[in-house]
Amino acid sequence: NHTSPPHPPRDDERRQLEVEDTVAWMLGRTCDLMVSALKPDEHLHGLISALVRLLVDKPRIGGNCCWALMNLSDQLGGQLYDETTSAKQPSPLEPYYTGIIDQLLRIMEKYAFV
């Protein structure tokens, strides 16, 4: 069997990768510095779904997605205090923890970290 040598990425593939990398980095930065701009009821499901889906992408993109998830967890991960009722409310991230952890475990298994 003759296999051809790997070819360098085409321009459109390289541009796509650059766009995905930039978007993943920007989402991480937003989750770090501007989390107050996120409306959990409107943005959280789509944001976390995209970040979890892209974890398995190229290492740099996956790294930026992990960074974004870490920032979200730092900013929104604890229980929230509701001033009107003096009660603690669960984190808006709570419904997503199982899916995030499952995806991280699949990645670890794929790369034989466990």
C-alpha positions, 0 to 999 in steps of 0.5 A: 500500500502506498500512502501519500505524505501528509499535505499541509492544510489548505488555506480555507482549512487554516482560516477555519482553524484560525476562526475557531481558535479565535472564537474559543479564546474570545469566549474564554476571555468573555467568561473571565472578564465579562461574565456579567454580560451573560444572561444564563437563561438565554446564553448558558445552554448554547455557550456550554454546548458549544464549549463541550462540543469543541473540547475534542477539537484541535488541542489549542481550541480544546484548551481554550474551551477548557479555559472558558469552562474554568472561568465560568465555573470560577464566576458562576460555580458557587451557590448564589445568594438571593438577596430578596429571600435570603436563601442560597440558590444553586449555581446556573451551571449545576444542570451542566456538570454531568455533561461536562464531566462526561465529555472530559472523561471521554477525552481522557479515555481517548488519549489514554489518561486513565 
